[in-house]
Amino acid sequence: MAQPFVRSLALLTLTAVPLVAQAQTADPWAALLRPRTHVARPTVPAITPGDLATRLYPFADDSMKGRLLGAEGNSKGVEYIAREAQRMGLKPAGDDGTFFQAVPVFAHTFDAAGTFGVDGTAFTAWTDYAPRDQGRAQRSMDGAQVVFGGTWGDPASLIPASAAEGKVVVLRVVPAGSSGGTPGTANRTAATARFRGAAGIVVAGMDLLPATTLRAYQTPSEELRSDEAAPVLPSWTYVTRRAAGLLLGVDVDSAQPGAAGRRVSGTPRFADRPLAFPARNVVAVLPGSDPALRGEYVAIGAHNDHIGTSQRPVAHDSIYILNHLFRQEGADSDWPTLTPEQVRQVNDAVADVRRRSGGASARVDSVYNGADDDGSGSVSVLEIAQWFASRPVKPRRSLLFVWHVGEEEGLYGSEHFTDHPTVPRDSIVAQLNIDMIGRGGAGDVTGSSKAGEPLHGGPGYVQLVGSRRVSTELGDLAESVNASGHHGLRFDYSMDANGHPQNIYCRSDHYEYARYAIPIIFFTTGGHADYHQVTDEPQYIDYDRMAQVARLVADVASHVGNLDHRPAVDHAKPDPHGECVQ
């Protein structure tokens, strides 16, 4: 990320995007002057902007530390949701009569008790080698023959896959700026696919890895313990040039592809550790009014987690202005290369905002609050639940509310819930997913067309993704409800295009339902400059838009809940354990 102040931005080396934000309002930085606090009021039965703000400000507060999976902030958020569900009179539908469904996520971490070396020389982790986690079923390298596999980035130099079977393949890389690329060029997915039968893949590029990258490699990763057998893959390790020479018996620069080296002793190991705070879905039910249909469910969901905190604090106003000018899809944009004039433009804007805010805008920030992603969805589902709970007549079908955990890490909560649902899976007639519905203004770049042209929000803007991929009827129903209910929303289907490079259909919890041929709709107002940034805070949310979309979702759920039949599934059922393809 950027330095605390933007005068160093001239050192960045990325592609700039066109200026858009400043042309759309006389004061493009007015949002930076908004209060960061909100006076809470008791919530009311109706879905209102005030209720949504009352819920979102504490849910996405700095004190929640970004609601990271396995951290205290996420646990606090989950417990708040469960308390609210109970207060509304919803029925618990989690484990053992509670609102919580435990999700078996563990920290997969390097096991320092393991050994790795060659010919009696023991290598030291993080000094001689940096192991990378390939999953639960990594092959052992102990006793395997070393073979030099060639230079990554030079396909003609690589040995055939058959020559790597059962061996430890050492790959050479060259410094950045040379034809062979950097260690990152030795893409793990591609290398693993080529040498899938190897015992291990060792990349002689640890000397080229930045210290920040090495620190990141030492951070445990979260994994969902799945019922499926994990694929057996080669171990993957970066080593120093010195260690590579010891493995090969010759200097890595003089090794010839296919040349045999020595035999490895030991292998880097990883182990599961429990998370500091357990991963939990929140699951609640509002029973339907029709005894004949009460055993069927319309599911409404969002995800309760976000991405935590940054190790490098930034100046909030600087990163906000930089992103809104030159990185308008947030984390979905590349870092920009700024000209001296553009650096001056950013710094002038920062200076002006600091003058007008009395310096308050210059606060140091490290929390990825996740107000839109997906605080907006989480609290909207609460609002929808409260609205339904207050109605004198409930829908004929039951409503199933699920706040999934671990979406940001890999759809863990929704994968586990759909693999192990707390109601019969075939009783779920549809799932309505809400992920990021708090933005979509004219100044937001909400994504891009399949051809790469930027999309922009505006009055009534909302994206629908996947609405007709399982059930055409459900997608048509959303259109008719929007019209008949006078919701005034403008549906954008651009991000749902087949083969769209941003692959949004596969990137949120609805897909885990769709893989079981459960009709879904994903409602979102799309991306923006604050996506996965520390600037995704409650004061930048459009609460009127958020309430407008939440009312539509509630209306669609009500119509599905009262249908005299299930929404028809008229598309081929996917392999629930296959790869998602948009």
PyMOL commands that set and color helices and strands:
alter all, ss='L'
color gray80, all
select helices_A, chain A and resi 6-11+21-24+30-33+49-59+62-67+72-88+95-97+155-157+161-164+183-185+188-194+206-208+211-217+241-248+316-326+330-332+340-356+360-362+371-390+407-410+412-419+425-427+472-484+494-496+504-506+510-514+538-540+543-562
alter helices_A, ss='H'
color red, helices_A
select strands_A, chain A and resi 91-92+100-102+105-111+116-118+121-122+129-132+145-151+168-172+200-204+221-224+235-239+260-266+269-274+280-286+297-303+309-315+364-367+398-404+428-434+445-448+454-456+461-465+490-492+520-524
alter strands_A, ss='S'
color yellow, strands_A
deselect
rebuild
show_as cartoon
